[in-house]
Amino acid sequence: MKNLGNVVDQLILIDGNLEKSLKPIKKKWKRYPKKNLSYWKELLTFLNSDDLMKHPDRMKMKEVINEFNKRKRPRYSFETVSSKDMVIGVISGHLADKLRRLDLQSIRIAKELVEANMTHDLELQVRIKRREQILEIETKKIWVSLRDHFDLWDKPGDYNIKISPDNLLFLVSRMPTIPKFMGPGVVKMDPELLKRFFNFMGMQPPPDLFNGSNQ
């Protein structure tokens, strides 16, 4: 939360005539900091009074207050969706919200772990290990929910969460590797590659396809 005292000072710089009304609010705020929210309400009530609604510098004062309400857009660790991704679907609602929260938690844990290792803080390292375990459990739970939501239990694949420039989350799958051509109409396809192909497509191979050998 922005410092109320600094906001009052900025408003007085815009119009020195406001000092008489704003200084008392600042003094009360400094004396009783636990009532911070009450003094913010008092300040906003004053600024929305009839006399100030038509103030010539009202837009400047509004910018000072709005700056208090601005929130920095969180920086996630998700990779951006690209044309090489096979998009399964958009993740919305509570699942997307939970994924974002878990991602931010993992970033905070990673930062704290660096600090703990650099400072040799054993107590912090222990707490971080516990949080990592909880995060791992929560991550597994949400992957179960994602597989339920997109009906993926019979479609094994290499799935991942990616983000679009407008902050939407997508469930994507890696594009299958294209086999190398050995010549016109001839494809190098060994049993292992063929198994991975059927696995990726969520299909069962024909009976006896892999019996016998290196064909």
N, C-alpha and C positions, 0 to 999 in steps of 0.2 A: 504494500500500500504506500502511496506517495506521501511524503512528509507534509503535513498540513501547514506547518510553519513556513516552509518554502513556498507553498501555494499562496499563502497570505502575502508574503513579501513580493511575489511576482504580481499579484493583483494591485498592490499599493504602488508598484512601479508604473503600472498602466494608468492609474488615477490616484494621485496622492490624497484626494478628498475622501477616499474610502478608508483611510487609516483609522479615523475615529471610530468607525463601526467594526473594523476587522481586527484591530489590535486586541480588544478585550477577548475575542474568541481565541486568538493565539495564546494569550496569557493563561486562560483557563485550560487550554489544551496542554500547555507546558506544565501546569501545576497538577493536573489530574489526567495523565496520559492513558489511564485505563478507560476513560470515557471518550476515547478517540472517535468512535462512531457517532456519538451524540454531537460532538463538535463539528464533524463533517456535515451532519444533517442541518445544524444551525447555520453553517456557512452557505450551504446550497439554498436553504430557505431564504437567506438574505439576498443572495445573488438572483433569485427568481422573484424578488419583490417587484411590485409595479414600477417603482422609481427606476430600477435598473434594467427593466425589460426594454426600455427605449434608450439605454445608454449608448452614446456614439461609438464607444470602443467595446461594445458587448461581444462582438465576434472574437476579439483578442482575449477577453476574459474567458469565453467559452473554450477557446483552444487550450488555455491553461488547465481548465477543469477536465476537458476531454483527454488530455495527455495522461491524466490520472487513471482513466478507464482503459487506456490502450494496453493490450496484452501482446507480448511477443509471440509470434507463431512458433510452436514447439518444433524442434529439429529432431526428426526421427532417423532411425538407422535403416529404414526400408530402402531398397534400390528402386529406381524408377522403371515403370513398365516400358518395354521396348517392343519394336516390331518383331523381334525374335522370340517373344514369349507367346505361348499358347494360353490365351485367357480363358479360365474356367468360368469366372463370373465376378461381379462386384460384391464386395463384402460390406454390408451396411448394418445400421441399427446397433444393437448392444454388442454384437460380435466385433464390429469395427472399433467401437469405443474401448472395448476391453483389450483388443490387440494394441491399440495406441498406448493405453496405460501400461501394459506389460513391456512394451518397447521402451518407453521412457524410464521405467523402473530398471530395465537392464542397462540402460545408458548410465543412470545414476550409480548403480552398483559397480559398473566398470570404472567410473571415475574415482569412486571411493576406494576401490581395490588398489588402484595406482597409488593413491595417497597412503593407504595402509602399508603397502609394501615399501614405499620410499621412506616412511617414518618408522618402520618396524613396529607398528602398533598391533600387538598380538590380539588385544581385546577386540579391536575393530575388525581384524581379519576373521576372527571367530564369528562375529555377528554377521559379517558379509557372507560367510559360508552358509550360515543358516538361511539367510534371505535368498541366496542362490538356489538352494534346494526347494524352497517354497515357490520361487519363480519357475523352476523347472516343472514342478507339479502342475502349477496353473497353466503353463504353456501346453503341457500334454492334454490337459482337460479341454482347452479351447480347440486343439487340433481334432479332438473327438467330435466336438460340436460342429466344426467346419466339415468334417467328413459326413456327418449326419445331414447337415444343411444342403450340401451339394451332392449327396448320395454317391460317395466315392469308395465305399467299402469293397466293392467288387471291381474297382478300377485302380489298381496300384500304379503309382507314378511318383515322379520327383516334383512335389508341389512346393510352392513358395508364396510368400506374401510380398507384394510390391505396391508401390504408390504412384499415383498420377500427379501431374503438376498442380491440379486443383484439389489435392489432398484426399482423393478417393482411394480406398484400398481394394486391391484385386487379388484373387487367388489365381495363380498362374502355374503352368506346367512347362517344363523344359521341352523344347522341340526335339523330336527324335533325330538321332544322327543319321544323315543320309549315307548309305553304303557306298563304298568306292567302286566305280565301274572299272572292270578290267579290260573291257572292249565292248564293241557294239552288242547290246543285249545281254551282256554277261556281268553278273554282280557277284562280288566276293561276299558270301553270307555263310559264316561258320555257325555251328550249333549254338554257341553262347550268344552271338549277336541276334540270332533268330529267336532265342528264348526271351531276350530283353525286349525285342520288338513285340512279341505276343503279350508280354507282361505290361508294356507301356500301353497297348491298345485295350487292356483289360479282357483279353480273349484267352480261351483255352486252346492250346495247340492240338492238331488232329492226333488221335490215338496212334501210338507206335511211331510218331514222327522222329523221335530221338533214339529209337531202339537201334541197336546195331552199331552205329559207328561214326566214322568220320566222313560220311557222305555229305 
